[in-house]
Amino acid sequence: MNDLSLRDDVLEELNYEPSLDASNIAVMAKDGVVTLTGHVASYAEKLVAERATWRVNGVKAIAQKIEVELPGGKKLGDDDIARRALNILAWDVLAPADRIHVKVSDGWVTLSGEVPWNYQREAAEADVRKLSGVTGVSNNILVEPRVQAGDVRKSIVDALKRHAEVEAKRIKVDVHANGTVAIEGRVDDWEERQAVERAAWSAPGVRAVENRVRID
């Protein structure tokens, strides 16, 4: 696929996405690397634009340069954003609010603390990134390791074997004593790469994932 065709496909996918106003997004493509520029009305839309771009066949990497600009130039105070973040976390049964700390600076939310499972870590981020006024999220929440490295590796390998779209034998899994998992190998597309990473995160005790899987 040439650069112009890839650019057109990405633009078409962005405009097709119903949860995104792509009218202020510009796209450039070169050798499979897609650069997104412009602005959107929320951080959630910024993430939607990135996910939509990854869905396009031929995309190998993304340079994400989209900025978040609130409609009408309105800017919420950091204290308001922090208060809303605490409230939404308190209502979410998946996110243990008593274990999570929130800091907001110029609209950028930083989450910290420790939780037993990665799904709780992801739930907390999903909650705050859709709040009005948020310009970005740093998820520094740690997952408490509770199992041995060998158990984690077996859980990941078993999960990969259950994914029809991923050939487990093409993926190498290394688990470090601190709960960090390194995955490497080759897959056919971004969806397969994400499936491998999800399998790694789904194992109990995983604190971090280094995704070195390449797209052929």
Phi and psi in degrees as a GROMACS rama.xvg file:
@    title "Ramachandran Plot"
@    xaxis  label "Phi"
@    yaxis  label "Psi"
@TYPE xy
-82.6082  168.561  ASN-2
-60.8682  -40.9542  ASP-3
-65.248  -43.1173  LEU-4
-63.9884  -40.9562  SER-5
-64.0615  -43.1337  LEU-6
-59.7781  -45.5744  ARG-7
-63.6738  -39.3392  ASP-8
-65.1958  -39.9455  ASP-9
-65.7237  -45.3037  VAL-10
-59.3602  -41.5047  LEU-11
-64.6243  -41.3246  GLU-12
-66.9098  -39.1842  GLU-13
-63.8689  -42.8209  LEU-14
-71.5206  -24.4498  ASN-15
-78.713  -24.675  TYR-16
-68.8964  116.434  GLU-17
-70.0282  -23.1562  PRO-18
-91.4462  12.3869  SER-19
-132.843  132.703  LEU-20
-95.4716  101.117  ASP-21
-93.3716  12.5173  ALA-22
-65.1427  -22.7623  SER-23
-110.645  22.2821  ASN-24
-110.298  131.01  ILE-25
-109.2  148.563  ALA-26
-128.655  134.058  VAL-27
-127.433  146.889  MET-28
-137.96  137.086  ALA-29
-151.172  118.187  LYS-30
54.6069  38.9611  ASP-31
86.5037  -6.4344  GLY-32
-96.0647  120.12  VAL-33
-105.408  129.517  VAL-34
-108.802  124.728  THR-35
-106.37  126.764  LEU-36
-131.169  171.969  THR-37
112.169  -153.001  GLY-38
-149.188  156.258  HIS-39
-133.258  173.204  VAL-40
-88.4276  -10.5363  ALA-41
-155.216  159.918  SER-42
-64.8536  -35.0668  TYR-43
-59.8006  -41.5087  ALA-44
-66.0006  -34.988  GLU-45
-59.9027  -43.086  LYS-46
-69.3068  -37.3074  LEU-47
-61.6371  -41.249  VAL-48
-61.7909  -40.1884  ALA-49
-67.1208  -44.3993  GLU-50
-64.0442  -40.0152  ARG-51
-63.3606  -38.8646  ALA-52
-64.6859  -40.6494  THR-53
-63.9482  -24.8278  TRP-54
-70.6528  -17.3513  ARG-55
-79.3501  129.02  VAL-56
-63.9897  132.02  ASN-57
105.356  -13.0801  GLY-58
-78.7248  121.639  VAL-59
-106.481  -26.4699  LYS-60
-157.6  156.663  ALA-61
-129.291  131.626  ILE-62
-101.481  107.361  ALA-63
-93.953  106.99  GLN-64
-123.048  18.0627  LYS-65
-72.3167  136.465  ILE-66
-104.564  154.255  GLU-67
-98.9314  119.916  VAL-68
-124.6  117.899  GLU-69
-66.7933  143.468  LEU-70
-56.2162  133.091  PRO-71
73.2171  8.80028  GLY-72
72.8961  12.7433  GLY-73
-74.4467  137.343  LYS-74
-127.342  125.332  LYS-75
-81.4936  148.209  LEU-76
-71.2036  151.121  GLY-77
-60.2026  -33.4759  ASP-78
-66.6784  -37.5469  ASP-79
-65.5235  -43.538  ASP-80
-63.6489  -42.6142  ILE-81
-62.7335  -40.9586  ALA-82
-65.3681  -42.8789  ARG-83
-64.8499  -37.7389  ARG-84
-63.823  -44.1378  ALA-85
-63.3423  -39.2372  LEU-86
-66.0215  -44.6974  ASN-87
-69.8802  -33.021  ILE-88
-67.3702  -36.4169  LEU-89
-66.0093  -28.7893  ALA-90
-86.0957  -16.454  TRP-91
-88.5961  116.132  ASP-92
-70.6614  -18.1607  VAL-93
-81.764  -21.2606  LEU-94
-108.633  113.051  ALA-95
-71.8661  92.5437  PRO-96
-58.917  -30.22  ALA-97
-70.7001  -11.4001  ASP-98
-104.962  -1.37026  ARG-99
-116.655  134.877  ILE-100
-111.281  144.422  HIS-101
-122.358  131.085  VAL-102
-130.632  136.76  LYS-103
-126.737  130.914  VAL-104
-138.536  115.219  SER-105
53.4735  39.0121  ASP-106
86.8662  -9.84358  GLY-107
-89.6864  122.915  TRP-108
-97.8939  129.004  VAL-109
-113.982  122.186  THR-110
-103.323  137.777  LEU-111
-142.088  174.849  SER-112
123.654  -170.056  GLY-113
-135.891  137.456  GLU-114
-133.047  158.94  VAL-115
-74.1962  -28.6661  PRO-116
-130.506  150.36  TRP-117
-68.7765  -30.8835  ASN-118
-62.0847  -29.9208  TYR-119
-70.1071  -38.8052  GLN-120
-62.0986  -44.3242  ARG-121
-69.191  -36.5662  GLU-122
-63.1212  -40.7778  ALA-123
-62.5889  -43.7675  ALA-124
-65.8544  -41.8746  GLU-125
-61.0573  -35.1525  ALA-126
-64.3757  -50.4007  ASP-127
-80.1015  -27.3699  VAL-128
-71.1855  -16.2654  ARG-129
-94.2372  1.33013  LYS-130
-74.0098  143.23  LEU-131
-63.1879  137.723  SER-132
94.0981  -13.47  GLY-133
-77.2835  127.804  VAL-134
-102.975  -12.6603  THR-135
-179.406  163.223  GLY-136
-136.631  130.34  VAL-137
-109.971  115.666  SER-138
-97.3952  97.0757  ASN-139
-102.297  16.1571  ASN-140
-67.9425  133.156  ILE-141
-98.0938  149.453  LEU-142
-100.747  125.958  VAL-143
-72.0324  122.78  GLU-144
-72.0426  133.044  PRO-145
-131.978  -2.53041  ARG-146
-130.411  168.268  VAL-147
-77.9353  154.728  GLN-148
-58.1509  -39.7779  ALA-149
-62.2962  -37.5304  GLY-150
-66.9497  -39.8384  ASP-151
-64.1485  -45.2626  VAL-152
-61.2578  -43.0702  ARG-153
-63.5277  -40.5247  LYS-154
-61.3672  -41.0734  SER-155
-69.0966  -46.5307  ILE-156
-61.2602  -42.2152  VAL-157
-62.6332  -40.1395  ASP-158
-64.9399  -40.0301  ALA-159
-63.025  -37.7096  LEU-160
-66.3597  -25.4586  LYS-161
-81.6711  -15.166  ARG-162
-86.768  111.31  HIS-163
-62.9418  -28.3003  ALA-164
-83.6364  -6.16342  GLU-165
-120.526  130.699  VAL-166
-88.0308  108.854  GLU-167
-59.7805  -32.0305  ALA-168
-68.6464  -15.1581  LYS-169
-88.6106  -4.26146  ARG-170
-114.019  132.406  ILE-171
-105.266  133.962  LYS-172
-121.04  125.174  VAL-173
-121.514  129.616  ASP-174
-116.041  125.659  VAL-175
-94.4983  159.919  HIS-176
-62.3984  -25.0486  ALA-177
-83.6868  4.40881  ASN-178
92.3024  4.52281  GLY-179
-85.0248  132.994  THR-180
-112.396  127.939  VAL-181
-107.435  125.193  ALA-182
-120.374  136.085  ILE-183
-147.316  164.335  GLU-184
142.613  -158.983  GLY-185
-134.113  142.483  ARG-186
-134.419  172.387  VAL-187
-85.1438  -29.9603  ASP-188
-154.661  178.042  ASP-189
-65.5095  -35.6817  TRP-190
-61.0904  -41.6573  GLU-191
-65.7292  -39.6406  GLU-192
-61.3663  -41.2594  ARG-193
-67.6794  -35.9586  GLN-194
-63.3209  -39.2667  ALA-195
-64.0226  -43.9589  VAL-196
-66.2668  -39.2145  GLU-197
-62.5238  -38.5574  ARG-198
-62.1474  -38.8898  ALA-199
-66.7192  -44.5995  ALA-200
-69.6451  -23.0469  TRP-201
-75.1473  -14.1231  SER-202
-76.7107  137.119  ALA-203
-66.8611  140.281  PRO-204
92.3465  -5.50356  GLY-205
-74.5954  124.196  VAL-206
-101.25  -27.0779  ARG-207
-156.923  151.174  ALA-208
-126.313  125.411  VAL-209
-100.824  103.42  GLU-210
-91.771  102.309  ASN-211
-106.163  14.6516  ARG-212
-69.3194  134.237  VAL-213
-105.083  150.432  ARG-214
-97.5851  122.632  ILE-215
